[in-house]
Amino acid sequence: MKSTTIGTEEYCEQGAVMSQGTASAGGGVRGVPSEKRAGRHPSLVLLVVSTAILLDALDLSITQVALPDIRRSLDLSTAGVQWTVNAYVLTYAGFLLFGGRAADLLSARRVFLFGLTIFGVMSLVAGLSPNAVVVILARAVQGIGAALTVPSSVAIIAGTFAEGHERNRAFGVFSAAAASGFSAGLILGGVLTDLLNWRWIFFVKVPIVAATLIIAVRAIPHSAEPHDRSRSYDLLGGVLGTAGLLLIAFTVTQIADHTVPVPLVIASAVTAVVLLIAFVVNEAKHPDPLLPLGIFRMPTLRNADISSLAVLAAPFGYSYVVTLYTQEVLHYSPLKTGLALLPAAVVSALVSRYIAPALIRRYGMRITGSLAGLFLVAVGFLMLALVDADTGYVTVLLPSSIICLGLGVGNAYPTYAIGGVTGVGVSQQGLAAGIQQTALQVGGGLGLALVATGVSASLDGRTDPNDYIPALHVGAIVGTVITLLAAVATLLGRMDTPEAAAEEQKQN
């Protein structure tokens, strides 16, 4: 780690730092230099990046509801149609780290605009697709677009709003958009599929992306720092890391739902481990690595990334259990299932926007993330173990969804997003965001896979509605254990304030 000089930061009301500020691991500036900030349009910047994360999160869920219609329309098998989801998840998780580093090297604005353009164009291509191959390929490329927009969005927020109250409030809005997007996808997917057809789940995003791009071009400022052409892009590290993460994501998607032969999954897992080991070795030796390993010396970032592995296990795993329960046992329609989760989505958005920033300011990230966040997620998950064939919606599902998705995820998501970039220099904010978002996506996929595996193993091929009850209890307990372990890890670890993180960097 290079020795750097710690300067004095002076924050103005709009979140700008008037003096060149604190340098951190990797030599970046841990502030918001006035020439880099979006001083004229900070609200528009936040609107743009929040819309992008809403669309990315929405895309993770909107396709699920339409899968039966896509399968019938394109004459796909049950395993085949699942690749319209898997292709997006694979490239999304696999390219997040690459997208984060690209934002640092090429400017977050440029990468954001490019990624959002890819996302919108591929949405149109998927909607117009004449066959399954085109749909799946479009979804894979669309996932790359999403992987470019998310870490660059976080970097843009970190470069626009000063650490502390201003940035926490901005991340609250950003996280509220992400929380709303996932649940909105379940509802919107049902509405569009029922009233029109499955192609409209892709078409509906095109005009939104176009409008967002128009605003983004005007609102997000150009970086004042010229691109350093002397820096290496660490091509080998990019190939090894991206390939390893892609194979990890592929293995995770196959744990519960085998769409390819088991030997291929095992080979994929082994190859992923080998590639990631080679990636770490390459990063340790490379003069300008894709992932400077020294960044993990920062305890707040490190602990935020570890706990982030469990944050998306909640919306992924919880919605999986609830969807099976409502549709297989209570015989809800997909639209009614989505509407059943709507109150939790509203609460989550409100908590992320207003409650989480206040709790972080008063009690810190460690308490907010563990007790007000992941612990409540675990409690909500555990309540699903109380359901039976006669359980009413108001009795268990409504309160458990509000506790788990509304309060728990509403507090956890922004807390770990903030922790993932706390104390990180401007030159590494995209990278830090990419690491944290990769942990979110891989952890969410793994959590879903473990919950689904528990349910499937308990069902053992049985399809009677009464057989689903004990199986869903197993899934709920698996989800509870995952999130409870992460809550304890956060509580026992370090999650420093920005001031403490700066002081630690000063002493290094």
Secondary structure as the mmCIF struct_conf table of DSSP 4:
data_model
#
loop_
_struct_conf.conf_type_id
_struct_conf.id
_struct_conf.beg_label_comp_id
_struct_conf.beg_label_asym_id
_struct_conf.beg_label_seq_id
_struct_conf.end_label_comp_id
_struct_conf.end_label_asym_id
_struct_conf.end_label_seq_id
STRN STRN1 TYR A 11 TYR A 11
TURN_TY1_P TURN_TY1_P1 GLU A 13 GLN A 14
BEND BEND1 GLY A 15 GLY A 15
STRN STRN2 VAL A 17 VAL A 17
BEND BEND2 MET A 18 SER A 19
STRN STRN3 THR A 22 ALA A 23
TURN_TY1_P TURN_TY1_P2 ALA A 25 GLY A 26
BEND BEND3 GLY A 27 GLY A 27
STRN STRN4 VAL A 29 ARG A 30
BEND BEND4 GLY A 31 GLY A 31
STRN STRN5 PRO A 33 PRO A 33
TURN_TY1_P TURN_TY1_P3 SER A 34 LYS A 36
BEND BEND5 ARG A 37 ARG A 37
BEND BEND6 ARG A 40 ARG A 40
HELX_RH_AL_P HELX_RH_AL_P1 PRO A 42 LEU A 74
TURN_TY1_P TURN_TY1_P4 ASP A 75 ASP A 75
HELX_RH_AL_P HELX_RH_AL_P2 THR A 78 VAL A 81
TURN_TY1_P TURN_TY1_P5 GLN A 82 GLN A 82
HELX_RH_AL_P HELX_RH_AL_P3 TRP A 83 GLY A 94
TURN_TY1_P TURN_TY1_P6 PHE A 95 PHE A 95
HELX_RH_AL_P HELX_RH_AL_P4 LEU A 96 LEU A 106
HELX_RH_AL_P HELX_RH_AL_P5 ALA A 108 LEU A 128
BEND BEND7 PRO A 130 ASN A 131
HELX_RH_AL_P HELX_RH_AL_P6 ALA A 132 THR A 160
BEND BEND8 PHE A 161 PHE A 161
TURN_TY1_P TURN_TY1_P7 GLU A 163 GLY A 164
HELX_RH_AL_P HELX_RH_AL_P7 HIS A 165 LEU A 195
BEND BEND9 LEU A 196 LEU A 196
TURN_TY1_P TURN_TY1_P8 TRP A 198 ARG A 199
HELX_RH_AL_P HELX_RH_AL_P8 TRP A 200 PHE A 203
TURN_TY1_P TURN_TY1_P9 VAL A 204 VAL A 204
HELX_RH_AL_P HELX_RH_AL_P9 LYS A 205 ALA A 219
BEND BEND10 ILE A 220 ILE A 220
HELX_LH_PP_P HELX_LH_PP_P1 PRO A 221 SER A 223
BEND BEND11 ALA A 224 GLU A 225
HELX_LH_PP_P HELX_LH_PP_P2 PRO A 226 HIS A 227
TURN_TY1_P TURN_TY1_P10 ARG A 229 SER A 230
BEND BEND12 ARG A 231 ARG A 231
HELX_RH_AL_P HELX_RH_AL_P10 LEU A 235 ALA A 256
BEND BEND13 ASP A 257 ASP A 257
BEND BEND14 VAL A 260 VAL A 260
HELX_RH_AL_P HELX_RH_AL_P11 VAL A 262 LYS A 285
BEND BEND15 PRO A 287 ASP A 288
BEND BEND16 LEU A 290 LEU A 291
HELX_RH_3T_P HELX_RH_3T_P1 LEU A 293 ARG A 297
HELX_RH_AL_P HELX_RH_AL_P12 PRO A 299 VAL A 311
TURN_TY1_P TURN_TY1_P11 LEU A 312 LEU A 312
HELX_RH_AL_P HELX_RH_AL_P13 ALA A 313 ALA A 313
HELX_RH_PI_P HELX_RH_PI_P1 ALA A 314 TYR A 318
HELX_RH_AL_P HELX_RH_AL_P14 SER A 319 LEU A 324
HELX_RH_PI_P HELX_RH_PI_P2 TYR A 325 VAL A 329
BEND BEND17 LEU A 330 LEU A 330
HELX_RH_AL_P HELX_RH_AL_P15 PRO A 334 ALA A 340
TURN_TY1_P TURN_TY1_P12 LEU A 341 LEU A 341
HELX_RH_AL_P HELX_RH_AL_P16 LEU A 342 LEU A 350
HELX_RH_PI_P HELX_RH_PI_P3 VAL A 351 ILE A 355
HELX_RH_AL_P HELX_RH_AL_P17 ALA A 356 ILE A 367
HELX_RH_PI_P HELX_RH_PI_P4 THR A 368 LEU A 374
HELX_RH_AL_P HELX_RH_AL_P18 PHE A 375 MET A 383
HELX_RH_3T_P HELX_RH_3T_P2 LEU A 384 LEU A 386
TURN_TY1_P TURN_TY1_P13 ALA A 389 ASP A 390
HELX_RH_PI_P HELX_RH_PI_P5 TYR A 393 LEU A 397
HELX_RH_AL_P HELX_RH_AL_P19 LEU A 398 SER A 401
HELX_RH_PI_P HELX_RH_PI_P6 ILE A 402 VAL A 409
HELX_RH_AL_P HELX_RH_AL_P20 GLY A 410 GLY A 419
TURN_TY1_P TURN_TY1_P14 GLY A 420 GLY A 423
HELX_RH_3T_P HELX_RH_3T_P3 VAL A 426 GLN A 428
HELX_RH_AL_P HELX_RH_AL_P21 GLN A 429 LEU A 459
TURN_TY1_P TURN_TY1_P15 ASP A 460 GLY A 461
HELX_RH_AL_P HELX_RH_AL_P22 PRO A 465 LEU A 492
BEND BEND18 GLY A 493 GLY A 493
HELX_RH_AL_P HELX_RH_AL_P23 PRO A 498 GLN A 507
#
